[in-house]
Amino acid sequence: MPGVLEEDDYGYVFQLDPDDEGELLYVSVIFNFSVGSHTILPGHVRWLATAAGLLQLADSYLEIMGMASKTGSRAFNQKLSEGRAKSTRAWLLDALIKPSQIHVTKGVGWDELGASSTMGREEPADRRVQMFVWRKPVALLTENYRKMCVNRVRMTFTA
């Protein structure tokens, strides 16, 4: 994966290639949540701490996006992905991240997974949370730019 700075079996942090607007600083991803669970695992702590450290490096803002695999119903997985995003937010707040730095916390179910999933087959990388560290508040980003960055990250899961 281009721009990977660190990785292990529970997550990684990377930078996308520079682009015209340059507002996305880093993306940290934690995955391998237990099936049907939003509980933060010991293996996730390193990546959450990395995201917390990145937020403290400069004025930056966080978008947290929880996801779930296609195993189970859409409604169940939507709620599960929201729980994963909220668990991540709670951990970061406990790590003394300023609430004003966390601009978006949402679950997207399986809608933004990428092509790695197949219906009925459990994919550990699908049970994830993506944390986008932005240079400016999410509300000030153009929607097209934000979507382009999210799609570039999603494409890393299709390779």
Order of alpha helices (4+ residues) and beta strands (2+ residues): beta-beta-beta-alpha-beta-alpha-beta-beta-alpha
